[in-house]
Amino acid sequence: MKSLMNKILIVFVFVGLTLSCSKDALREYDTLQQLNAVESLNDPFLLSSILKQTSVYYAKQGFSTTAFPGAVQYIEKNYQGGDNYYSSFKQPSTNMYDAMTIIGLIDSSIKLATERGSKSYTGVFTVFRVMLFEYVTACYGDVYYTEALKGREGTLYPKYDKQSDIYKGLLAELDQAATLIQSGTETIDPTYDLMYGGDKTKWLKLCNSLKLRLVMRESSKISDAGTKLTAIAASSLLSTVSDNAKIQFTGTTTDNSWQMGALNTPDIGGLDRMRPSKTLVDMMVDLNDPRVQIWFAPIENPWTTDQAKNGTKVTTTDPNGYSYTSTWEYIDVTNASIKAQVDAGNILDKDKLYAGYIAGMPGDWKNGNGNWNVASSGAYGNYKVSRFSTLFRQNAHKYLQATVMNADEVQFNLAEAAAKGLISGNVNTYYTAGITAALQRWGVSDAAITAYLAQDKVKLPTDKAGQLQKIATQKWLGLFCNAPEAYFDIRRTGLPNIFSNGYLSNYQFPVRLRYPSNELGQNLDAYNLGISTLTPAEDTQFAKMWLLQ
C-alpha cells in the first residue's frame, strides 16, 4: 500500500507538471494517449514529457524577453529597454526554481525507471538531469544538489553544495548515464523519443557532448582538463546537423509553437520590440555571412547618400521566400529634423539594407539610427533599423527548433581545446566543421558555405590568440537562439570582446544571476553559505562564483 501511495503521489506531481504545458508541448497525438500513459507511468511517456519540457524551456531562454539575449548582444529592446544594459540582472531570479520543476519530474522518472530495470531510459533521463543542474549552477554558483528535491524524504531546507563538488558529481552522473545507455537492453520507443527516434548511438553522443561542455566550463579550474578532454574527444560526439539535440515545433497550439509566433505572441509588437543588435548585424555583414538575409529583414527606409536614389523602392525576397520592400531616403540636411539627427551623430548606418540597434540603447529607441519621423513610426516602430525576419513570426518552421545542444557548439569546443593545446586534434578541422554545421542548420547551401570559409576574414590565423578570437566569434554566431550558453561562454572566455560596445562602456557586465528571494526567507542558512563562497561574498550580479575566481 505504501508503494502504491507513493506512485499515486508521483502521478499527481507528474500530472501537475505535464498539464502545466496544457495539451502537450510538441506532439498533438500524444493527447489521445495521455490518460493511459499517465496511469501506467510508462518510460516512453515520461521520456516525451521530459524532452518537451526541457527543450521548450531552453528555447524560451534562448530567444525571448529574458535577460540573456540582451546580455550577449543578440537582441536590443525597442521598448522598455532596460535589458539593453543588464537591468534584469539586478533583480533576484527564479530560474533556479523553474529548472528544478523539470528536474523534479526527471528524478521521479529515474526512480520509476530504475525500479523497472529500464537502464536505457534511466541513462537518458540522467543526461537531462545533468543538463539542467549544470545550467542552474552555471547561473548562480553554489546551489542545492545532493539534497535537492527531497522534501518528501524530510529535507525541507536543502544545503547548497560547492560548485566544484557539483561539477564532480555531474560528471560522475554522465559516466553512469553512458554506461546505462550502452548496457540497457530495452528499446527506446521511437514514437515517444521526439529527439532521436530511439537511436541510442545519438543519445550516447549527446551524453559525451554534454560532458565536453561541462569540462570546458571548468577547464581553467582543474589540473587534469587536458586528460579529461582528450578522453572525451576520442569518444562519439555530436558532429553533424543530423546529430543535433532538438525538437521541431508543429505550430498548431500555443504549447507546440515557436514562442514569438502569432499564436504565442498575437500582438506583432511583441516581436517588433525585439530588434537585432548592431553588434550582431555589423559582425555578420562584415563577414558576408549568408545568415543575414535569413535572420534579419531589410530596413524599411534605409538612408542613402545618393540623392538620385531618394524614394527608390527595392524588393527583397529572403531564402525562405519572405518578401520585403525598402524605400531609400536621402540624408537631406535641408530638412531640419534630418539635419538634427546628422548633427547629433545619430545616423550610424547608411547606404546599407541591414542595420541593428546600438548596444546599450537607452530610452530614446525611436531615434535609433537617426529615425527622425517618429510620429509615423508606430507604437514600437523604427524605419531605420532592421526587424527580425518574418521567419521569427511563424508558429512553426523547419528552422525554428527547440534545441538543447547542437553539433556546432561541440565542434567549436573541440577547436578551442585544440588551440589551447589541451587536446591534440587539428584546430582548423574542428573550426570548419563547426562553421559548416552552424550554417547548414539554417539551410545555407554547400556552395555558399565553401565561399564563406574561403574568405581571409573567416580563415584561422596561425597565432593562438587570433585563433581563439575567431573560434569564439563563430561560436557566438552559432549560438544565436541559445543565449544562455552564449552568455556562459562569453563570461568564461571574454571573447568575443563586446563588453564596451555602443553605450555599454559605463556598465559592468554581470557574471551571475541573483538567488531567488524565497531562499533568503526560507532557506537562509544555505543561502548565507552559498554567498560566502562568492567573491566578494555578496549576492550581486557581479560576485564571482568558483568557475570565475
N, C-alpha and C positions, 0 to 999 in steps of 0.2 A: 504493500500500500504506500509506504514512504517513497519507494522508487516511482510509483505511478504518479503520486502527487508532485514529485519533483519534475516529472516530464510534463504534467499539466501546467505547472508554473512556467516551465520553459516555453510551452505553447503560447501562453498568454504574453510573455515577453516577446516571443518571436512574432506573433500576430500583430502586436502593437507596433513593432519596428517595421514589419512589412507593410502594414496598412498606412503607415506614415508616408509611404510612397504611392498611396492611392491604389489604383487597379493593378499596376505593375509598372516597373520602371521602363523597360525597353522591349518587352515581348507581349503583344496583346493576347495571344492564345494561351499564355500561362494562366490568365484569369479563369479560364474554364477548368483548369486542373488544380486550382489553388486550394480549394476546400479539402480535397482528398490528400493533397501533398502536405498540408499543414497537419492534418490529423495523423498521418503516418510519419511525419517528420523525416522524409527520405533525404538521403545525401544529395541527390541531384537538385531537388528543390532548394535546399539550403545553399548549394553552390550558386545557383542562378540568382538568388536573393543577395548573396554576398557580392557577387560580381557587379550586379546592377547598382547596389547602394554605394559601393566603393568607387566605381567608375564615375557615376554621376556626381558624387562628392568632389572628386578630383576635377571634373570638368567645370563645375561651378567655381571652384577655387582658381582655376586656370585662366578663365576669360569671363570676367564679371565685374561687379562693383566692389569686390573685396580689395583689401589693401595691396595685395601682391602685384597685380598687373601695373599699377601706377608706380610702385617702388622700383620696378625693373625697367620702366620707361617703355612699356608696350602701349599703354593706354594713358591718355590725358583726359581728365573730365572736362566736359564742355559746360558744366553747370554744377554749382556747389563743389568746386574742385579742390577741397582740402586734401584729398588723396594725392593730388599732384605734388604735394610737398610733405607727404608722410603723416598727415594728421591722424589717420586712423590708428597708427601705432601708439598714440598717446593713451588710448583707452584700453582697459582690460579686455582680453579676447576670450571668446567661448570656443575657439577652435578645438581646444582640448576635449571639452565635453561632446562636441559634435562628432569628433572622430571616435571617442570612447563609446558612443552609442552603437556605432557599427562594430567596434571591437567586441562589445557585449554579445552581439549576435554571433560573431565569429567564435568566441570562446564557448558559447553554448553548442555551436555546431561541432567544434572539435571534441567536446565531451561526448556527444551522441555518436559521432563517427568512430571515436576511439572505442566506445563500448561495443560497437558493432564490428570492430576489427577492420574498418574501412581505411586502410593505410593510405591509398592514393588520395582520397578526399581529405583525410587529416593533413596530409602534406600540403595540398593546395590551400586549404583553409589557413594553415600556418604561414604560408607565404604572404597572405593578405594581412594577417595579424602583425607580422613583422613590418610590412609596408606602412601600416597606419601608426604603429607605435613609434617607428623611426620618424615619421612625419611630425608626431606630437613632440618628441624630444628635440628635434631639429628646430621646432618653432620656439620652445620655451627654455630648454636646458634640462635641469633635473625635473623629473615627473614621476608619478607613481607607475610602477611596472610590476614588480614581483607581488605586490599586494593589491594591484588594480582589480576592480570589479569583483570583489569578494564579499560584498555586503551580505549575501545570503549565508555566508560562512562566518559572519560576525565581525568582519573587518570593515567598520564604518568610516574610519579615518585612516586611509592608507598612507603609508610613509612614501616619501619621494626617494627614488633610487638615484645614485650619482650617474651622471650622463655616461661616464666612461664605463661603468658597470652595465648600463643598459645596452650599449653597443656590443659588449662581450656577450651578453645574454641573447641579443637578437641574432648575432652571427651564429651562435650555437644552435638557435632555433632553425635557422636556414639550413645548417648542416643536417639537422634532423629531418627537415622537410624534404630535402633532396633524397635522403635515404628512404623515406616513406614513399615518395613518388616512384622511385626506382623499384622498390621491393613489393609494392602493392600489386596484387593480382587482379583486383576488380577493375572493370572497365569504367572509365569516366563517361557518363551519359552525354553523347554529343548533342542531344536536343536541348539539354539544360546548360551545357557548357557553352555559353554565348560568346566566349572569348576565343577558345581554341578548338571547339568541336570535338573534345575528347582526346586530343593529341597530347599524350604525356611528354613527348620529346620537347614540345614547346613550353609546357609547364616547367620542365626542368631548366630550360633556357631562361625563363623568367626568374626562377629561383636563383640561379647563378648570377644573372644580371643585377638582381636586387642586391646580392652580396657585393658585387662590384661597386654599386652606388654607395653602400654603407662604408666600405673600406676607403674609397676615395674621399668620402666626407671626413673621415678621421685620420687620413693618411699623414697629416703633419703632426699628429699627436701620439703616434705609436712607432716603435722602433722596428717592427717587423713588417711594415707596409709593403715593402718590395717582395718579400717572401709570399705574403698573402696574395698580392696582386698577380704575381707570376703564376701561382696555382690557379687562380680564377681565370686568367687569360688563356690558360690551356684547356679550360672546360668549355662546354657547349653554351653559347651566349646568343642573345638576340643579335642578328646580323643583317637581316633584310626586312623590307616592309611587311612581308607576309608573317614575320615573327612578332609584329607589334602587339602589345597587350592593350586591346581596345574593344569597345562595343559600339556598334553602329546605332545611331538614333533612327527611329522609324517615323516619327513625326505625326502620329495620329491623336495623341493626347498630350496634355501638359507634362505628364510624367515620362513620356518616351521621346520628348522633343528637345532640341537644342535650346539652351536657356535664353538666348536672345532672339529666338524665332517669334513669329507672330502669336503663337499660342501661349507662350510663357510671358511674352512682353508685348501685349496688344498695342500699346502706345509706341509708335515708331520713335518717339522722343527718347525712349529708354536706351536704344542703340545710338541715337543721334547725339546723346550727351557724352558718349564714349568715342573719342577721336584718337587716331593713331598719333603716337609721339613723333615729334620732329627727329628725335634721336634715331628711332627705328626707320622712318621713311628715308631720311638722308643717308643712313648707312646702306640701305638696300638699293637706293638709286645710284649711289656711288659705285656699288659693286655690280651694277647691271643685273640685279637679282630678278629672275623671272617670276618670283612670287609677288612682286609689287602689284602687278595687274590682277592677281588672284585675291589679295588681301585688301587692297585699297581702291576706292572709287576716285576717278579724276576730279579735280577741283571744279566746282560748278562755274565760277567766274575767275579763272586764273589771271594773274597780272601779266601784261606784256609791255615791253619797252618799245615795241614796233607799233607806231600809230596806225599803220595800214591794216593791222590785224584787229583793231578795235571792233568789237561786235561780231567777229567771225565765229561761227559755230563749228565745233569739232565733235563728231560722234565716235565714241569708242565702244567696242564690244570686247569684253574680257574673255579669257579662255573658257569660262564656264557658261558663256552665252548671254551674260547680263550686259545691257547696253546703257550708256550714259551720254548726256550731251553737255558739253562745256562751251561757254561763251567767253572769249578773250576780252579783257578790259584793259585799256591803255592807261598807263600811270600818268594821268593828265594833271599836272601841277597847277593848271589854271582853275581847277576845281579846288576850292578852299579846303574842303573836307579831305580830299585825297592828299593835298599838299601837307596838311596837318599830320597825316599818317607818315608821309615821307620824312618830314622834319623830326618826328618823334623816333624815327628809326624802326618803325613797326613793320615795314614791308621787307620781310626776310627772304621770301621765295617768289621769284618772278621768272617768267619765260619757262615755266615748267608746269606739268599737269598734275604732279603729285607733291603734296606738302603736308607736314604734320604740325600739331601744336607744340610750341616750345616747352621743354621740360620745366616743371615747376610753375606752369601758367597760373597766375593769380586770378582774382575775381573778374578781371576785365576780359572775359572769354570772348565776347562778341567782337572785340577788336583784333583778335588773333590774325597775324599776317596782314595787318592794315585793312581789315574789313570795315570800310567806312560807312557803308549803307546799312547800319544796324537796324534801322526802323523796319526794313523789309526782309530781315533775315529770319524771321520766325522766332518762336519761343526759345529754341535751342540751336538756332541755325548759325551758320557761318559760311559764306560763299567763297572764302579764300583758303580754306583748309579742307583736305580730303576727309571724307567719311570712310568708314569701313565699307567694304564692298557689299553688294546685295546678297552675296553668299551667306553672310553672317546674319541675315534677316530670315533665313529659311528655317523651317521646323526640322527638316532633315535634308541631308545631302551626303554623298559618299565621302566628302572631305571633312564633314563635321562628325567628330567621333568623341566618345567618352573614353579617354585614354589614361592609363596609369604608368606606362613606360613604352618608349619607342626605341627601335634599333639604333637610330642616330645618336641618342644620348649615350648608349653603350659604347659605340664606336668612338665618340669624342672622348669619353672617359679613358678608353684604351690609348688614344692618341696622346692625351695629356700625360698618362703614366709613362708612356714610351719616351716622350720628350723630356721628362724629368729623370729618365734613367731608372725608373722603378721596375720596368719590365723591358724585355729585350726586343719586342716587336718593332716593325717598321712604322715610324710615325706617319709618314705620308700615306701609307696603305690604309691605316685606320682613319686618318683625316678625310681622305677622298671617299672612303666607304660611308663615313658619317654624313658628308655633304650629299652624296648620292641618295642615301636613304631619306634624308630630310626633304630633298626636292621631289623625289618620287612620291612621297606621301601626299603631296599637293597636286599631283598629276603632271608634273613637268616632264617633258619628253626627253628621251635619251640624248637626242641631238643638242637640245638646249643645255642639258647637264654637262655634256662634253665641252660646249662653248664656254660655259661658266667656269669650269675647272681650268680651262686653258688660259684664263686671264692672269697676268702677273700679279694683280692686286688680290687674287684669291690663292695663288700658289704659296706654299710654305717657304719661308726663307731658311737659311742654314743655321742661324743663331737660335739658341734656346728661347730667349725672351721673345723674339719675333714669332717663333712657332707657337708659344703659349698664348700670345695675344690673338693670333689668327684662329687657333683652335677654340679659344673662349668666345670669340665673336661669332663664329659659325655655330657653336653650340647654343649661344644665346638666341640666334635666329631660329635654330631648330626647335628650341623650347617654347616658341610662341604658342600660346594656348595652354601652356603648362607653367604658369607664372610662379607658383611656389618653388618648383625645382630650379627655375632660373634665379630666383631670389637667393636660395641656399647656395647656389654656385657662385654668384657674383659676390656674396658675402664672404665666401670661403677664399676665393682667389683674387678678388679685387679687379677682375677682368670680365668683360671689357670695362675700362675705366670711364664710367659715365656719371660719376658722382658729382661733378661740378658743372654739368651741362645746363644750359639755359639759365634759369633763375635759381638753381639749386646750390650755388656756391656758398650761400649763407645758411644752409640747412645741413644738419648732421644726419648721415644715413643710419637708419635704425637697424639693429642687428638681432632683434628677437621680438616676440610677442610678450605682452604682459600677462601674468597668470589671471585666470578668471576671478572676478571679485568674490565669488562664493568661497573660494579657497581661503581667503583672508578671514571670512566669517565663520566657516565651518570646518576648516582643516588647518588651523593656524600653526600648529607645531610643525607639520610637514612643510607648510608654506614658508615659514621662517627658516627652516633648514635648507630648503631649495634656494632661497635668496642668499643664504650665507656663502654659497659656493660661487656666486657670480662676482664679477669684477667690474665696477665696485659692487658691494653687497647691497644692491638696491633693486627693487622690482621696477626697472625702467626699460624702455626700448633700446637703450644704449649700453646696458650692462652686458658684459661678455660672458658667455657660457663656456664650459670646458673646451668645446670644439674650437673656440676662437681665442682662447687665452694663450 
